[in-house]
Amino acid sequence: MSPVADESVSIPDDLNIAEFAAEFLRRAPDYRQDFYALPDSEKCSDRAAALAQRWGLRFPG
């Protein structure tokens, strides 16, 4: 595990780029606020698409 800004928090060394990006976003307070502001019924809505675009998310398929 490699240390990050807070020495008490670490991330695995074997993450690929997509996994690292997901871990980074998962810990980002602004992203978390945006994500949790979406009601469950709207996770696949236009608001979710706007969230994905704002944060540069791309999903296969």
WORA-V650490 format. One record per backbone hydrogen bond with DSSP energy under -0.5 kcal/mol. CO is the residue of the C=O (numbers start at 1). NH is the residue of the N-H. E is the energy in kcal/mol with one decimal. If there is no record, write none. Layout:
co=CO nh=NH e=E
co=CO nh=NH e=E
//
This chain:
co=2 nh=11 e=-1.9
co=5 nh=7 e=-0.7
co=6 nh=4 e=-0.7
co=6 nh=9 e=-2.5
co=9 nh=4 e=-1.5
co=11 nh=2 e=-2.6
co=12 nh=15 e=-0.7
co=16 nh=20 e=-2.6
co=17 nh=21 e=-2.5
co=18 nh=22 e=-2.3
co=19 nh=23 e=-2.3
co=20 nh=24 e=-2.6
co=21 nh=25 e=-2.7
co=22 nh=26 e=-2.5
co=23 nh=27 e=-1.3
co=24 nh=28 e=-0.8
co=25 nh=28 e=-1.0
co=27 nh=29 e=-0.5
co=28 nh=32 e=-2.6
co=29 nh=33 e=-2.3
co=30 nh=34 e=-2.2
co=31 nh=35 e=-3.1
co=32 nh=36 e=-2.8
co=33 nh=37 e=-1.0
co=35 nh=38 e=-1.4
co=37 nh=39 e=-0.5
co=39 nh=42 e=-2.3
co=40 nh=43 e=-1.3
co=42 nh=45 e=-1.9
co=42 nh=48 e=-0.6
co=45 nh=49 e=-1.9
co=46 nh=50 e=-2.3
co=47 nh=51 e=-2.2
co=48 nh=52 e=-2.5
co=49 nh=53 e=-2.3
co=50 nh=54 e=-2.7
co=51 nh=55 e=-2.1
co=52 nh=57 e=-3.3
co=53 nh=56 e=-1.0
//
